[in-house]
Amino acid sequence: MKNVFLFLVLFYLLSGCSRRQECAEKVAESEDVAESMDYSGPLDSLVLKRYQYDTITFKPIDLNKMNLKILSLRLSYSIPDVKWAIFIIFRDSLKDSGSITFSIRELHNKKDSLLKKGIHLASGQINDAISNSLQRSGFSINSLTSDELEIYFDDLTVNVDYIKYAKGYIQIKKKIYWTWPKRISNGSKYIYPGDGDYLDYCIPVYYKPVKIYFEVTY
């Protein structure tokens, strides 16, 4: 009986080591790994469970390796509040569909400030974003900050609030990860971190630092 017990203990320890090694190998496949995230406190009167994300492989999106062609550059505002922002849209010229949009909102919501040469920094607003449908069904990374994203106009010709010509670049300054939402709606219910099907909705990608040059005339 004692030998059986020792065998079971040894089997458990060995299988545990095997599982840890499997996770370690999965993590090693990624260049970078998201840190563990804690969700706690009331949200819809629920206490969110802690969930470890350190075994998820994040794959890089390298925009330098894509054949990006500028589609449009426009000044626009959101509704119901008038919040002015620049929207620059590209597509992969070798693909039939899909686009990627970079947008930056003017920090003080002044339209004229967006229509100037020089650097326009992301300020952490909801319109400071990257929206991507090149890889898969659309997803967005919002509320980017000045150390993550900027738009630079080297040259700019404007007629009132209409951009006639623009030349410059967009710079992703550091690795930008798709962020894990605090909850996901699948149409019938909310799914939270720790739920069995939460990871089915994940988009484990990050953008590599890059500078994308553009020139557009209307």
N, C-alpha and C positions, 0 to 999 in steps of 0.2 A: 504493500500500500504506500509505503514511504517512497519507494522508487517511482511509482506512478505519479505521486504528487510532485516530486522533483522534476520528472519529465515534463509535466504540464507547465511548471514555472519556467523551465528552460525554453519550452516552445513559445510561451507568451513573450518572453524577453527577445527571442530571436525574431519573431514575427513583428514585434514593435520596432526593432532595429531596421527590418526590411522596409516597413512602411515609411519610417523617417528617411531612409536612404532614397526611396522612390520620390518623396516630396523634394528632397534636396536636389535630385537630378532634374526634376521638373523646373525648380527655381533656377538652376544653373543654365537652363536654355535661354533665359531672358537676360538682356543687357542690364535691365533695371527692374526692380520689384517694388510695388506699392507698399507702403508701410501699413501696419495694422491700424484699423480705424475703430474708434469707439463711438457708438451712438447710444446716448442715454438720455433720460429725462422724458417728460410727457410729450407725446405727439399723438393727437387724437386720443388722448387718455390711455396711450399704450406706452410701455417701457420697451424700447428697442433692445434687442439682444446684441451682445458683442459678437463680432464675426471676424475671423482672421482671413486676410486676403494675401498672405505672404507666399502662398503656393500658386498664385495665378500668374501666368506668363503674359507679360505685357509686350506686344509686338510694335516695333517702330514704324511710323509713317514717314518716309523720306521723300519730301516733295521735290527735292533735287533730281530724283530718279524718274519723275513723271514729266510728261510733255505738256506742261501747263501753258495755256493760251488765254489771254485775258478776254472776257466776254463783255463786261461792262464795269463802269465806275460811276457811282451816282451818290448824290447827297439826298438823304431821305430822313423822315422822322417817323416815330412810332405813334400809335393811336391807342388810347384816348389822349394821353399827354403828348405834347409836341416835344420830342427829345431828338435833337439833330445828331446824325451819325453819318459816317462815310461807309459805303458798302462797295467792296471790290470783289468781283466774281470771276473765277477762272474755271476752265474745264481741261480735261486731258484730251489733247487733240487727236490721240489715237483711239479714243473710245467714243461710242455713239451717244452716251448719256452720262449724267452725273456732273456735279460741279462742287467747287469749294469756295466758300465766301468768307472773307475777312471783313470785320466791321469794328469800328471804333467810334464811340460817342464822345462828343465834345464835353469836357469836364464841366464847364459852366453853361453848357447848353446854348452857346452862341454860334449861330450858323456861320457868320463871317470868319470866325476863328478857324473853322474847318477848311475854308477856301483860301488858305495861305500856303506859301512854300514853307518847307522845313519839316520838322519832326512833329508827328501827332502820336501821343502816347496813349496806350490803353490805361484806363483809370479805375478798373474794377467794377464798372457799371454793367448792367445786363446786356447792353448792346455791344460791349467789348467781347467779341466772340469769334470762334472759328466754327463754321457749319460745313459738314462734309458729307457728301453722298457719292464720292468717287469709289470708295471701298465697298460699301454696303448700304442698306437702307439708312436714311439720314440720321445723323447724330450731331450734337453741338457741344462745344465746350465754352461756357459762358463766364462772364465776370472776370476777364483776364486783367492783369495789372501791367504797370509800366516796365517791370523787369521781365515780362513775358512777351509782349507784343508791341510793335510800333509800325506806323506807316510814315514814309518820308516822301515828300514831293520835291524833286529837284527842279522841276519846271511845271507851271500851271497856268492855264489860260481860262478865264471864267467870264461868262456873259450873265450878269445879274447873279442868279443862283444856279446857273447851268454850266457844267464843266465841259469846255470845248476840247481841251487838250491837257493831258497829264503825263508826266514822266517821273519815275521814282522807283521805290522798292518797298516791300513788306518784309519785316524781319521778325522771325520767331527767335527770341533771344536765348531761351533755354528749353530743356525738355518740358513739354506740357502734356500732362496725363489726362485722359478721360477720367472724370471724377465719379465716384460711386454715389448715387442718389440716396437720400434718406428713405425714400419710398418710391415704388413704381406702381402705376396703375395699369392693369391689363384689361380694363374695360368693365370688369365685374367686381374686382376687389383690389385692395392695396397689398403689395408684396414688400416685405421689410428685410433688411439685412439679417441673415440667420435663417430665413425661411428656405425650405428645400429647393424651391424653384427660382430663388433670387438670382443665382448665377446664370440662369438660362438667358437673362436679359442683359448680361454684362457686355461691355465693348472694351476689352482689355488692350487698348492701344495708347501710344503716346507719339507726339510730334517731335522730330529731331530738330535742333536749331538749324535755321536756314535763312537765307536772304533771297527773296524772289523779286527780280526786276520786272518792270512793266512800262509800257508806253501805249497810250491809247488816244485816238483822235475821233471826234464826232463831227 
